[in-house]
Amino acid sequence: MNAIDIINKKRLGLTITFDEIAYMINNYVNGSIEDYQMSAFLMAVCINGMTDEEIFELTDIMINSGEVLDFSYLKDNLVDKHSTGGVGDKTTLVLAPLVASCGVDVVKMSGRGLGFTGGTIDKLESIKGFKTSLTKEEIKSQIEEIRTCIVSGNDKLVPADKKIYALRDVTGTVESIPLIASSIMSKKIAGGAKKIVIDVKVGKGALMKNKEDALKLAHTMIEIGKKYNVKVICVLSNMQSPLGYAIGNGIEVKESIDALNGIFAKDFYELIITLASSMVSLGLSITLEEAKKIVCSNIENKKGYNVFLKLVEKQHGNINMIDISDNTYEVKSVKEGYISKIDAYTLAGVSNQLGSGRKSIHDNIDYGVGLWLLKKPGDYVNKGDSLVRVYLGSKKINDEDILNSFTFTKEMPTIEPIILEIIK
Ligand code: URA
């Protein structure tokens, strides 16, 4: 068996065997296959796809490339969540404590931001002292006390994904349904999840640009789940415009605290209620409607917020010290009309220029900077009205880029719903 024959087979659109996939993945992880050969293989998969059987086999090989966690001591109500990544996506910060307050265990392993997507771990580290690395014993005791923790991903889980994802990022091979499905599901299954809610983002600011592809990805992940006796619910959500108000790190924590106290942008509220209800319904084996009632009342009575405060305290963070720049100014509209769209991708780029994100995993980030939307799609704007508050650090941006990310119409536009479909 050799890499060139396997690459050629995939290039010709032929089906490859379990042993051939294992040969590629395992030899890439141990360094015997070079980046250039793996890149060619990944590109062939992007172009020609994989059969369902190949996707299951690839997922299985990825899972077994590292450690597999076992949370069976948590009985049956452990629920995980995942998002395919979006701009201003701070949902984990709200969902973990809110869902835990409803009686469901949530051990959330999260990552750092890279490229245009932010990372939950970076957001949490804007809270002074917050510790994102916990031992297995610390996780166990925190779950027993408050049912939730948010920690950085365990380096020993799915090492194949770590290496392959970094290569995909720089070779134009991220946007492939077989590769995305196996990447996400291998991490979730190796992380010990038995019930998962996945937020599949659709739109300009997302990996899946249209609903048809998002549906395909959702069904693929649900089918992988069935093979492992893992129940998966996929929520397809719109990602044309940034989610909520904030794009940045410290300011996204602030927006999450507001949300746990009942103050939300409409799109963020609808997404949180749908994802939280899906998680609670899975965890407690109750209907979505029953779950929604508990979720809404735990926002109103602040039970979710109280769990958030305990989570921050237990993980050594100081809730009164969130890094948010006090050097701010507002960008004002030079046009008037209804806002029909706000380009999420462009604003993520502006926020990154301010220093909120990194181009390489070794870059330092500025937790205090970012953009706060003062207007959302559907709002009417007069010339001179403030559109965005900029939280400045040491780096400058061009305000034109912010202004150009807003599209205006004369008539009230139709605003697409945030939730497109729920698939079980
Ligand atoms: N998120 C992942 O974890 N993997 C992918 O391939 C894409 C999004």
Boltz pocket constraint, residues with backbone or C-beta under 6 A from the ligand:
constraints:
  - pocket:
      binder: B
      contacts: [[A, 83], [A, 84], [A, 85], [A, 165], [A, 174], [A, 179], [A, 180], [A, 181], [A, 183], [A, 184], [A, 207]]
      max_distance: 6.0
